[in-house]
Amino acid sequence: MSKQEIKLEINDDQIIVYTPYHAEFVAKARNFRGKWDKPRGAWIFDDTIIEHVREAMIQFFGTTGEVPYDNCTLVIENYDASCLTGPVVLFGRIIARAFGRDSGAKLGDDIVLISGSVDSSGSVKNWSTTVNKATLHIKNFPLPGTELPEVKQAIEEGWVKVIRNTKKRPETEIREEITALLARIDELKKELES
């Protein structure tokens, strides 16, 4: 399971939830008495609160993953942000994270920095993670998440664009389909001739 995949599974009397890291969802999961299962990389909940878990997943991710969904790439333009002693987070995704004044900053999972910079700054005790004049891509963002209020507003304001992911099919699958279609064409030709 991908770190960024969102999925809710029901197994006996347990709900198993896979999501990317989102600090607010983690807080809600703890309030729901969820337990983090490190080997699975999933939250485990009692099945009696399934509707509350679903509501939280919709609130923070736009989907529960129970129904297949497509991913997209969000293109963020001219983005400036900083966070005192923590990561810069946008739409629930860690954009960059520093660990101290002199550590520099590391990009979050599925973040591509096209231009601009990420860094650390400040004093030893009051350091910050900074993102400066960045154009970046947030890859593998769930398409239903583009309907979340903060994402929708950013799109309307024009500093976020959505690129729908188009997956290229494997060559073998394409060749198999061509073979099947050619066989069908031969059948149709024979039907015309008879």
Backbone hydrogen bonds in HBPLUS format (Angstrom, degrees):
<---DONOR---> <-ACCEPTOR-->    atom                        ^
c    i                          cat <-CA-CA->   ^        H-A-AA   ^      H-
h    n   atom  resd res      DA  || num        DHA   H-A  angle D-A-AA Bond
n    s   type  num  typ     dist DA aas  dist angle  dist       angle   num
A0005-GLU N   A0002-SER O   3.15 MM   3  5.13 156.6  2.21 102.5 109.7     1
A0007-LYS N   A0018-TYR O   2.89 MM  11  5.08 154.2  1.95 144.3 147.3     2
A0018-TYR N   A0007-LYS O   2.83 MM  11  5.08 166.8  1.85 154.7 159.4     3
A0009-GLU N   A0016-ILE O   2.80 MM   7  5.07 163.1  1.83 151.8 157.6     4
A0016-ILE N   A0009-GLU O   2.80 MM   7  5.07 169.5  1.81 151.8 155.5     5
A0011-ASN N   A0014-GLN O   2.90 MM   3  5.23 167.1  1.91 150.6 154.8     6
A0014-GLN N   A0011-ASN O   2.93 MM   3  5.23 154.9  1.99 124.4 132.3     7
A0047-ASP N   A0013-ASP O   3.07 MM  34  5.20 151.5  2.15 134.5 129.4     8
A0015-ILE N   A0045-PHE O   2.81 MM  30  4.98 157.9  1.86 143.4 147.1     9
A0045-PHE N   A0015-ILE O   2.88 MM  30  4.98 158.0  1.93 144.3 151.1    10
A0017-VAL N   A0043-TRP O   2.84 MM  26  5.04 166.0  1.86 151.7 155.9    11
A0043-TRP N   A0017-VAL O   2.84 MM  26  5.04 160.6  1.87 150.4 151.7    12
A0025-PHE N   A0022-HIS O   2.96 MM   3  5.31 119.4  2.34 107.5 123.0    13
A0026-VAL N   A0022-HIS O   2.93 MM   4  6.22 158.6  1.97 159.6 166.7    14
A0027-ALA N   A0023-ALA O   3.06 MM   4  6.35 156.4  2.12 146.6 152.1    15
A0028-LYS N   A0024-GLU O   3.08 MM   4  6.31 158.7  2.13 142.6 148.2    16
A0029-ALA N   A0025-PHE O   2.75 MM   4  5.98 158.3  1.80 153.6 160.3    17
A0030-ARG N   A0026-VAL O   2.95 MM   4  6.21 154.0  2.02 149.9 155.9    18
A0031-ASN N   A0027-ALA O   3.05 MM   4  6.34 153.5  2.12 143.8 151.2    19
A0032-PHE N   A0028-LYS O   2.95 MM   4  6.27 138.9  2.12 144.9 156.6    20
A0034-GLY N   A0029-ALA O   2.84 MM   5  5.20 159.5  1.88 161.2 156.4    21
A0033-ARG N   A0030-ARG O   2.92 MM   3  4.94 154.7  1.99 107.4 112.2    22
A0035-LYS N   A0044-ILE O   2.97 MM   9  5.20 159.7  2.01 144.2 150.3    23
A0044-ILE N   A0035-LYS O   2.84 MM   9  5.20 152.9  1.92 144.8 154.0    24
A0037-ASP N   A0042-ALA O   2.80 MM   5  5.37 173.4  1.80 173.9 175.5    25
A0041-GLY N   A0037-ASP O   2.80 MM   4  5.80 138.7  1.97 149.0 162.3    26
A0042-ALA N   A0037-ASP O   3.26 MM   5  5.37 159.2  2.31 136.5 139.9    27
A0041-GLY N   A0038-LYS O   3.08 MM   3  4.81 120.7  2.44  90.9 106.9    28
A0049-ILE N   A0046-ASP O   3.34 MM   3  6.30 175.6  2.34 126.4 127.7    29
A0050-ILE N   A0047-ASP O   3.42 MM   3  5.32 157.1  2.47 112.2 109.2    30
A0052-HIS N   A0049-ILE O   2.99 MM   3  5.41 122.7  2.33 110.9 125.1    31
A0053-VAL N   A0049-ILE O   3.06 MM   4  6.37 157.1  2.11 156.6 163.9    32
A0054-ARG N   A0050-ILE O   2.88 MM   4  6.11 162.8  1.91 154.0 158.8    33
A0055-GLU N   A0051-GLU O   2.98 MM   4  6.15 160.8  2.01 143.5 148.7    34
A0056-ALA N   A0052-HIS O   3.01 MM   4  6.25 156.7  2.07 145.2 151.0    35
A0057-MET N   A0053-VAL O   2.96 MM   4  6.23 158.9  2.00 152.6 158.4    36
A0058-ILE N   A0054-ARG O   2.94 MM   4  6.21 161.1  1.98 156.0 160.9    37
A0059-GLN N   A0055-GLU O   2.87 MM   4  6.05 157.4  1.92 146.3 153.3    38
A0060-PHE N   A0056-ALA O   2.98 MM   4  6.19 157.8  2.03 152.4 156.3    39
A0061-PHE N   A0057-MET O   2.73 MM   4  5.47 152.9  1.80 147.3 155.2    40
A0062-GLY N   A0058-ILE O   2.95 MM   4  4.19 139.0  2.12 108.6 117.5    41
A0143-LEU N   A0070-ASP O   2.81 MM  73  5.62 168.1  1.82 149.9 152.0    42
A0072-CYS N   A0141-PHE O   2.68 MM  69  5.21 147.8  1.78 145.4 156.5    43
A0141-PHE N   A0072-CYS O   2.91 MM  69  5.21 159.2  1.96 161.5 156.0    44
A0073-THR N   A0163-ILE O   2.82 MM  90  5.07 161.1  1.85 148.3 154.9    45
A0163-ILE N   A0073-THR O   2.81 MM  90  5.07 162.8  1.84 155.9 160.8    46
A0074-LEU N   A0138-ILE O   2.95 MM  64  5.03 160.0  1.99 140.1 141.8    47
A0138-ILE N   A0074-LEU O   2.84 MM  64  5.03 158.1  1.88 145.4 152.9    48
A0075-VAL N   A0161-LYS O   2.81 MM  86  5.05 168.1  1.83 149.0 153.2    49
A0161-LYS N   A0075-VAL O   2.94 MM  86  5.05 152.9  2.01 138.2 147.1    50
A0076-ILE N   A0136-LEU O   2.80 MM  60  5.24 171.3  1.81 166.3 167.9    51
A0136-LEU N   A0076-ILE O   2.89 MM  60  5.24 150.6  1.98 142.4 152.1    52
A0077-GLU N   A0159-TRP O   3.06 MM  82  5.40 163.7  2.09 153.4 154.9    53
A0079-TYR N   A0134-ALA O   2.81 MM  55  4.86 172.4  1.81 136.6 137.7    54
A0134-ALA N   A0079-TYR O   2.97 MM  55  4.86 166.9  1.99 137.2 132.9    55
A0081-ALA N   A0131-VAL O   2.98 MM  50  5.17 156.0  2.03 140.0 143.7    56
A0131-VAL N   A0081-ALA O   2.75 MM  50  5.17 155.3  1.81 166.3 164.1    57
A0083-CYS N   A0129-THR O   2.92 MM  46  5.35 146.2  2.03 145.9 156.1    58
A0129-THR N   A0083-CYS O   2.98 MM  46  5.35 158.2  2.03 146.7 150.3    59
A0085-THR N   A0127-TRP O   2.83 MM  42  5.49 158.5  1.87 144.6 151.6    60
A0088-VAL N   A0096-ALA O   2.91 MM   8  5.45 156.6  1.97 157.4 165.1    61
A0095-ILE N   A0088-VAL O   2.77 MM   7  5.58 158.5  1.82 155.0 162.2    62
A0090-LEU N   A0093-ARG O   2.90 MM   3  5.34 158.1  1.95 153.1 155.0    63
A0093-ARG N   A0090-LEU O   2.94 MM   3  5.34 165.9  1.96 118.7 122.0    64
A0108-GLY N   A0095-ILE O   2.98 MM  13  4.97 155.8  2.04 118.5 118.0    65
A0097-ARG N   A0106-LYS O   2.84 MM   9  5.31 149.1  1.93 144.3 154.5    66
A0106-LYS N   A0097-ARG O   2.87 MM   9  5.31 165.4  1.89 139.1 140.2    67
A0103-SER N   A0100-GLY O   3.30 MM   3  5.19 164.5  2.32 104.1 108.7    68
A0111-ILE N   A0108-GLY O   3.30 MM   3  5.56 141.5  2.46 135.5 128.1    69
A0139-LYS N   A0110-ASP O   2.82 MM  29  5.07 165.9  1.84 164.9 163.6    70
A0112-VAL N   A0137-HIS O   2.95 MM  25  5.03 159.4  1.99 143.9 150.0    71
A0137-HIS N   A0112-VAL O   2.83 MM  25  5.03 155.2  1.89 143.5 152.1    72
A0114-ILE N   A0135-THR O   2.81 MM  21  5.40 148.4  1.90 149.8 159.2    73
A0115-SER N   A0135-THR O   3.21 MM  20  5.18 156.7  2.27 137.2 140.0    74
A0135-THR N   A0115-SER O   3.03 MM  20  5.18 156.3  2.09 125.0 129.0    75
A0117-SER N   A0132-ASN O   3.06 MM  15  5.25 156.4  2.12 143.1 150.1    76
A0132-ASN N   A0117-SER O   2.83 MM  15  5.25 168.2  1.84 153.7 157.7    77
A0119-ASP N   A0130-THR O   2.95 MM  11  5.31 155.1  2.02 144.1 149.9    78
A0130-THR N   A0119-ASP O   2.82 MM  11  5.31 171.1  1.83 154.8 153.9    79
A0121-SER N   A0128-SER O   3.00 MM   7  5.25 145.2  2.13 139.4 146.4    80
A0128-SER N   A0121-SER O   2.79 MM   7  5.25 147.8  1.89 141.6 145.0    81
A0123-SER N   A0126-ASN O   3.31 MM   3  4.96 148.1  2.42 107.4 104.8    82
A0145-GLY N   A0142-PRO O   2.77 MM   3  5.26 139.9  1.93 114.2 126.7    83
A0146-THR N   A0143-LEU O   3.03 MM   3  5.59 163.4  2.06 116.6 121.8    84
A0147-GLU N   A0144-PRO O   3.13 MM   3  5.80 165.2  2.15 117.1 121.2    85
A0148-LEU N   A0145-GLY O   3.12 MM   3  5.39 165.3  2.14 108.5 113.0    86
A0151-VAL N   A0148-LEU O   3.08 MM   3  5.44 120.7  2.45 110.2 124.9    87
A0152-LYS N   A0148-LEU O   2.87 MM   4  5.96 173.2  1.87 169.7 172.0    88
A0153-GLN N   A0149-PRO O   2.95 MM   4  6.06 158.9  1.99 149.4 154.7    89
A0154-ALA N   A0150-GLU O   3.19 MM   4  6.30 157.6  2.25 136.1 141.6    90
A0155-ILE N   A0151-VAL O   2.96 MM   4  6.25 154.4  2.02 153.4 160.6    91
A0156-GLU N   A0152-LYS O   2.96 MM   4  6.23 160.0  2.00 148.4 153.9    92
A0157-GLU N   A0153-GLN O   2.86 MM   4  6.12 148.2  1.96 147.9 157.2    93
A0158-GLY N   A0154-ALA O   3.09 MM   4  6.28 119.1  2.48 132.4 146.6    94
A0158-GLY N   A0155-ILE O   3.06 MM   3  5.11 143.7  2.20  98.4 109.4    95
A0173-GLU N   A0170-PRO O   3.08 MM   3  5.40 121.0  2.45 104.5 118.3    96
A0174-ILE N   A0170-PRO O   3.18 MM   4  6.57 155.9  2.24 151.9 158.8    97
A0175-ARG N   A0171-GLU O   2.90 MM   4  6.16 163.8  1.93 157.1 161.3    98
A0176-GLU N   A0172-THR O   2.93 MM   4  6.10 156.1  1.99 147.2 153.5    99
A0177-GLU N   A0173-GLU O   3.07 MM   4  6.29 154.6  2.14 143.4 149.9   100
A0178-ILE N   A0174-ILE O   2.96 MM   4  6.26 154.7  2.02 149.5 156.7   101
A0179-THR N   A0175-ARG O   2.96 MM   4  6.21 161.9  1.99 150.4 154.7   102
A0180-ALA N   A0176-GLU O   2.97 MM   4  6.21 160.1  2.01 147.8 153.2   103
A0181-LEU N   A0177-GLU O   2.85 MM   4  6.06 157.1  1.91 149.2 155.7   104
A0182-LEU N   A0178-ILE O   2.86 MM   4  6.07 158.0  1.91 153.2 159.1   105
A0183-ALA N   A0179-THR O   2.99 MM   4  6.19 155.7  2.05 146.0 152.8   106
A0184-ARG N   A0180-ALA O   3.00 MM   4  6.23 151.8  2.08 142.4 150.3   107
A0185-ILE N   A0181-LEU O   2.86 MM   4  6.15 150.1  1.95 146.5 154.8   108
A0186-ASP N   A0182-LEU O   2.98 MM   4  6.26 156.9  2.03 147.5 153.0   109
A0187-GLU N   A0183-ALA O   3.03 MM   4  6.35 152.6  2.10 144.7 152.1   110
A0188-LEU N   A0184-ARG O   2.95 MM   4  6.24 156.6  2.00 148.3 154.3   111
A0189-LYS N   A0185-ILE O   2.91 MM   4  6.17 154.8  1.97 152.0 158.8   112
A0190-LYS N   A0186-ASP O   3.00 MM   4  6.23 159.1  2.05 149.1 154.3   113
A0191-GLU N   A0187-GLU O   2.97 MM   4  6.22 150.3  2.06 144.4 153.1   114
A0192-LEU N   A0188-LEU O   3.00 MM   4  6.30 148.1  2.10 144.8 152.8   115
A0193-GLU N   A0189-LYS O   3.04 MM   4  6.31 151.0  2.13 146.5 154.3   116
A0194-SER N   A0190-LYS O   3.15 MM   4  6.36 134.7  2.37 143.0 153.4   117
